[in-house]
Amino acid sequence: MFLIDTATGTLTKILPKDGASAAGYTGFEWSLDKQRLFLTTNQGGEFSELAVYDLRDKSLTVLSRHIPWDIENFSLSADGRRILTVANKNGRDEVHMFDALTGKELARPEVAADSIGGLDWHEVQRSTLAYSLNSPQSPGDVYTLDTAIGKTERWTVAGTAPGVKPETFVSPELVQIKSFDGLAVSGWLFLPDAAKFPGKRPVLVSFHGGPASQSTVGFMGRTNYFLNEMGIAVLFPNVRGSSGYGKTYLDLDNGFKRKDSVKDGGAFLAWAAQHPRLDAKRMVVTGGSYGGYMSLATAVDYSPLIRGAIDPVGISHFATFLNNTESYRRDLRRVEYGNERDPEMRAFHEKIAPLNNAASIKVPLFVVQGKNDPRVPYTEAQQIVSAVRKNNVPVWYLLADNEGHGFRRKANADFEFYATVRFLETTLLD
């Protein structure tokens, strides 16, 4: 962090102080007297915390250390008296209010906990804040909060297609389990309506990409079709390496620890087998990009437990991926996956590659790929399709010549969705 004298261009570094460990700093807002700078930082802690830097004594004071979650967003009121923060609690947003003068937390406002953004204080009615709320029942609506009296008011209702009733869409339940080594891992489970779909339901296990990303609570879009029309439960694990659970958790899948995240996926499959509403004999795994690797690796290690695997733009071999991905991102990915130029790491990549273990994939596979993908080149898809087909395992392959990292053109996205529905009908419902 630097202060810039705009008259002279002089830079003055203020954080981190000499000798301090590396850290991230984001979200800067000045106090009204311009002597204090509010920000978020993970310096000295596992999580991104609300802090204030004082120009007068050059001190950095953390205000939210008692909140064991990332502060993802904050906003200082126009009168400089209050700070509203948004904490990511297990993938669901939670608001906290602070006194900007004392740094003490105030009573928590009663705001729905889903996905909150767009914090904007009123310039005249200075106790009032506007925000957006994305939830399983809404793709995004505008609300206001009067912090003086704690009243919220909804201003918009998102438009929907005729016959679609988002207010009837289901909300998820938090899943918390212990993995193979005792590590606590969590995820979100969406269950179809029990009255409409009684009994044990087939399961779609969906791994997020990244891998430094997170499955969060929000509007699920077309996923609601699986739930409401097909009666398929959808489970979103946040395996180790996911963001939102601290710096240590984020690094637990790096390099030689890559397969530990796959074992977390296996722990979720085992947990699903014990759930009273889930049918352990009818499970399919899916995931895009790094989630595609997770899907393939799960099919390698746990084929007896699943009915099929879907792999959109996934990695089938980390060494070939690192060799062929665009150069601008190669070194960044080596930090996460390991440097394939190192002989020991290269040997590890060869050992764990789904491509080199394709003979262990015994279930139908659906591979989706964009020909122009700069992140995960289409060759990752082609090579796994060829290898699995040699074993006489059914493989569906959808390649779009005019797409990149995921389908964006509506005609292609529609086709992919319809094909996915048919694959799920074939593997889970037939």
Stockholm file with secondary structure:
# STOCKHOLM 1.0

chainA/1-430         MFLIDTATGTLTKILPKDGASAAGYTGFEWSLDKQRLFLTTNQGGEFSELAVYDLRDKSLTVLSRHIPWDIENFSLSADGRRILTVANKNGRDEVHMFDALTGKELARPEVAADSIGGLDWHEVQRSTLAYSLNSPQSPGDVYTLDTAIGKTERWTVAGTAPGVKPETFVSPELVQIKSFDGLAVSGWLFLPDAAKFPGKRPVLVSFHGGPASQSTVGFMGRTNYFLNEMGIAVLFPNVRGSSGYGKTYLDLDNGFKRKDSVKDGGAFLAWAAQHPRLDAKRMVVTGGSYGGYMSLATAVDYSPLIRGAIDPVGISHFATFLNNTESYRRDLRRVEYGNERDPEMRAFHEKIAPLNNAASIKVPLFVVQGKNDPRVPYTEAQQIVSAVRKNNVPVWYLLADNEGHGFRRKANADFEFYATVRFLETTLLD
#=GR chainA/1-430 SS CEEECTTTCCEEECSSCTTCCCCCEEEEEECTTSSEEEEEECTTSSSCEEEEEETTTTEEEESCTTSCSEEEEEEECTTSSEEEEEEEETTEEEEEEEETTTCCBCCCCCCCCSEEEEEEECSSSTTEEEEEEEETTEEEEEEEEETTTTEEEECCCCCCCTTCCGGGSCCCEEEEEECTTSCEEEEEEECCCTTTSCSCEEEEEEECSSSSCCCCSSCCTTHHHHHHTSCCEEEEEECTTCSSSCHHHHTTTSGGGHHHHHHHHHHHHHHHTTCTTEEEEEEEEEESTHHHHHHHHHHHHHGGGCSEEEEESCCSCHHHHHHHSCGGGHHHHHHHHCCTTSHHHHHHHHHHCTGGGGGGCCSCEEEEEETTCSSSCHHHHHHHHHHHHTTTCCEEEEEETTCCSSCCSHHHHHHHHHHHHHHHIIIIIC
#=GC SS_cons         CEEECTTTCCEEECSSCTTCCCCCEEEEEECTTSSEEEEEECTTSSSCEEEEEETTTTEEEESCTTSCSEEEEEEECTTSSEEEEEEEETTEEEEEEEETTTCCBCCCCCCCCSEEEEEEECSSSTTEEEEEEEETTEEEEEEEEETTTTEEEECCCCCCCTTCCGGGSCCCEEEEEECTTSCEEEEEEECCCTTTSCSCEEEEEEECSSSSCCCCSSCCTTHHHHHHTSCCEEEEEECTTCSSSCHHHHTTTSGGGHHHHHHHHHHHHHHHTTCTTEEEEEEEEEESTHHHHHHHHHHHHHGGGCSEEEEESCCSCHHHHHHHSCGGGHHHHHHHHCCTTSHHHHHHHHHHCTGGGGGGCCSCEEEEEETTCSSSCHHHHHHHHHHHHTTTCCEEEEEETTCCSSCCSHHHHHHHHHHHHHHHIIIIIC
//
